[in-house]
Amino acid sequence: MAIRTIITVLCAVGLYASLFMLRKAIRASRGELTEPSVVHSPRARLFGGVPNSAIGVVYYPALALTAWFASTPVAFAAMFAAAIAAAITSLVLAYSLIYVTRMPCPFCWTSHAVNWILAASTFALLLHPN
């Protein structure tokens, strides 16, 4: 139960960061941002032109719900696979923040840290589902 609670709290933090960045991406698309932002970067839309933050808005609640309602090894493995995919994407985006974009983004780093910890947490849940 502790692992599920940790996953839920991490997902809540990730959801908050995603909602904040999605709002910023929407404002940027309307031309309402006056400051430079990572949401203007092509890397802010890695998958089919959809803002990465929009994917997070779906991903984090889905992962939190799965943590509580999954009951089969396949469901736990799928949850772990999704968390690994998010963690790898975060590695790519973290590299981009440091070496390509070179912009500060505390919400980005929060999401990256959450994704890396979620990968470890979902692995722990996969090993010990009860």
Residue pairs with C-beta under 8 A, 6 or more apart in sequence:
3 67
3 121
3 124
3 125
3 128
4 67
4 68
4 125
6 121
7 63
7 64
7 67
7 118
7 121
7 122
7 125
8 64
8 67
8 68
10 114
10 117
10 118
10 121
11 60
11 61
11 63
11 64
11 67
11 114
11 118
12 60
12 64
13 110
13 114
14 56
14 59
14 60
14 110
14 111
14 114
14 115
14 118
15 56
15 57
15 60
15 61
17 53
17 56
17 107
17 108
17 110
17 111
17 114
18 53
18 54
18 55
18 56
18 57
18 59
18 60
18 111
19 53
19 57
20 53
20 107
21 39
21 51
21 52
21 53
21 56
21 107
21 108
21 111
22 51
22 53
22 54
22 56
22 57
24 33
24 37
24 39
24 53
25 39
25 44
25 51
25 53
25 54
27 33
28 37
28 39
28 40
33 39
33 40
36 103
37 103
38 44
38 97
38 101
38 103
38 105
38 108
39 51
39 53
41 96
41 100
41 101
41 103
43 52
43 92
43 93
43 96
43 100
43 101
44 51
44 52
44 53
45 51
45 52
46 52
46 89
46 92
46 93
47 55
52 89
52 93
56 111
59 82
59 86
62 82
63 79
63 82
63 83
63 118
63 122
66 75
66 78
66 79
67 79
67 122
67 125
70 76
70 79
70 129
73 126
73 129
76 122
76 125
76 126
76 129
77 126
79 122
79 125
79 126
80 119
80 122
80 123
80 125
80 126
82 122
83 115
83 118
83 119
83 121
83 122
83 123
84 119
86 115
86 118
86 119
87 115
87 116
87 118
87 119
89 115
90 111
90 112
90 115
90 116
91 112
93 108
93 112
94 108
94 109
94 112
97 103
97 105
97 108
97 109
